[in-house]
Amino acid sequence: DKPQTSNMSIVFADEGFQHILRLYNTNIDGKTKIPFALTSIKGVGRRFAFVVCKMADVDCQKRAGELTEDEQQRILAVIQNPLQFKIPQWFLNRQKDHKDGKFKQLVSNLVDQSLREDIERMKKIRLHRGLRHYWQVRVRGQHTCTTGRRGRVVAGKK
């Protein structure tokens, strides 16, 4: 006769539990806790996800699949306009945008779109960084003489 061991496992109630949520064109795993599930959205990190949950009055210990429709809408509202919910400007991932000078939080496909626009702007005004992007060489000041030879044809040094 073996003594019963308690296995710590998550019991999911079938009614109202979603195994996959869809927020911002991203599939979110319903089995993970809400803040960590939100990090699968591009442009939302762990710190921002925890702040969003606090501002939306959502329990951080709940699983993402247990979210009600109302809680999902509150989370989306906080991510959409974080400055109205008293999230400081320094917390956002797009500060002083080049086009309008505003502070915003970019999520999902807006992150890729703005990165592409920034690189195109740098190329257009012939910025050093833009030229390096155009030439497809290292942009951030790395040494290129002996490293990074794998993908390209290399001219040797005399």
Rosetta blueprint (number, residue, H / E / L):
1 D L
2 K L
3 P L
4 Q L
5 T L
6 S L
7 N L
8 M L
9 S L
10 I L
11 V L
12 F L
13 A L
14 D L
15 E L
16 G L
17 F L
18 Q L
19 H L
20 I E
21 L E
22 R E
23 L E
24 Y L
25 N L
26 T E
27 N E
28 I E
29 D E
30 G L
31 K L
32 T L
33 K E
34 I H
35 P H
36 F H
37 A H
38 L H
39 T L
40 S L
41 I L
42 K L
43 G L
44 V L
45 G L
46 R H
47 R H
48 F H
49 A H
50 F H
51 V H
52 V H
53 C H
54 K H
55 M H
56 A L
57 D L
58 V L
59 D L
60 C L
61 Q L
62 K L
63 R E
64 A H
65 G H
66 E H
67 L L
68 T L
69 E H
70 D H
71 E H
72 Q H
73 Q H
74 R H
75 I H
76 L H
77 A H
78 V H
79 I H
80 Q H
81 N L
82 P H
83 L H
84 Q H
85 F H
86 K L
87 I L
88 P L
89 Q H
90 W H
91 F H
92 L L
93 N L
94 R E
95 Q L
96 K L
97 D L
98 H L
99 K L
100 D L
101 G L
102 K L
103 F L
104 K E
105 Q L
106 L L
107 V L
108 S L
109 N H
110 L H
111 V H
112 D H
113 Q H
114 S H
115 L H
116 R H
117 E H
118 D H
119 I H
120 E H
121 R H
122 M H
123 K H
124 K H
125 I L
126 R L
127 L L
128 H H
129 R H
130 G H
131 L H
132 R H
133 H H
134 Y H
135 W H
136 Q L
137 V L
138 R L
139 V L
140 R L
141 G L
142 Q L
143 H L
144 T L
145 C L
146 T L
147 T L
148 G L
149 R L
150 R L
151 G L
152 R L
153 V L
154 V L
155 A L
156 G L
157 K L
158 K L
